Amino acid sequence: MSLLDAGLGAGLGAIVGLILALTGAGGGILAIPLLVWVLHLPLQTAAPIGLAAVGLASAMGAAVGLRQGVVRYRAAAFIGVTGMLFAPLGVALAQRLPAQPLLLVFAAVMAWVGWRSLQAPQGDQGVSADAPSGQPPPCLVKADGRLDWTTPCARALATTGAASGLLSGLIGVGGGFVIVPALSHRTDLDLRQVQATSLAVIALVSLSGVASAAWHGALDWALALPFATGAMLALLAGQRLALALPAARLKQGFAWLMLAVAASLVFKALA
């Protein structure tokens, strides 16, 4: 790989890290289109590279959140371990599926994420959009500041982890676009705790997916390392910027970007 490719990879990684810093999600789902469109990589090659970058950047962001005391580490560990069990299954499926259907699946996931982000009520972080009006989420914070680990809460978080792990292995995303809405709708954590906990989960789930991809010989380390370095540096810089920008505007802009990129991927797959 040339120095130009390495520099371009680092620049693309920086875009991913910035998105992660601003939203707590979405870095992985943008990493793959960037690698496919700009570097002309097949999805099976792009997915592990994007996953490695998102995993490393998320681990760094989660470490900052732990130091600030906003990561719910028990919930993150529970969701993350569940996701780690399902990520190798996604990697195995990705290596067996042809490129065009896999690209269309990825585009469909992006479109769904964008549509859900536009439909979700702005600023409502405690009640599920799928639940009847006024019904509390299954995971509530007790008076001592800890989550109340009821059976419905554990079931909701386990389902979130399974979906995140399967998608991370299959299409190379960290699962933040699943985790952030799930934590927002199924817990009464505030947005800062949701985003920091999501980064911790993404780091754990990505670790399993990257290890499985490396085991299958599907990870190009020469491109993954500069891509991941750019993502980590941009995430650290972007976390300061995130505090100064309105969350609702960020969410809306991210949603429209997802829809536009999904349409472009469908065009590329069919063309």
C-alpha positions, 0 to 999 in steps of 0.5 A: 500500500502506498503512502497516498493510500495510507494518508487517504485511509487516515483521513477517511478514518478521521471522518468516522471518528468525528461522527462517533464523537458527535453521535456516540454511534454511526461511525461504523455505518459510515466507514463502510461506504467511505471505504467502498466508494473512495478506496473501491474495496469490496464490502467483505474487505471494507467491513473488518477494516471499518470495524477495527477502526470503530472498535479502537476509537470507541475504546478510547472514547469509552475510557474517557467516559469511564474517567468521567463516571458516565459509562454504565459499565455493568450494562455495557459489559452485559450487552457487550458480552452478548454481542461478542457471542454473536459477532463471529456468526455474522463474520462467518455469514459475511464470508459466504454471501455474495457481494451484491446482496450483502451491499443491498442488506447494508443499504437497507440497514442504513435506510432503516436507521435514517428513517427511525432517527427521523421518526423518533421523538426529539429529546425523549430519552426515557420512553420507548417509541414502540411502547404505549404512551406513558409506559416506563421503559423496562430498565429504570435507574434506582435511587442509588443510581444503579439500574434495576436489573429486572427480567424485562430489563435483562431481556431487552439489553440481551436482545440489543447485544445480540442484534449489535453483535450479528450486524457488526460481524455481518456488515462491519458496523459496531452496532452503535446505531442499534445500541444508542436508540435501544438504550434511549428507549429502554432505559431512563439514562440521560443522553451523555450516559447513553452515548458513553455506554454505547461506545463501551459496548461498541468496543467490546463487540468490535473486538470479537468481530475483528478477532474473528475476521483476523482468524479468517484472514479477512483483515488488511492490517496495512490499511486498517492501522492508519484508518483506525489512527485517524478515527481515534485522533478525530474522536478525541478532538470531536468530543469537545465539539460535541458539547457545543452543538445541539443534539437534535440538529446532529441527530437530524443531520445524521439521519438525512446523511444515512438516507442519502448514503443508502440510496447511493449504495443501492445505485452502486450495487444495482449498477 
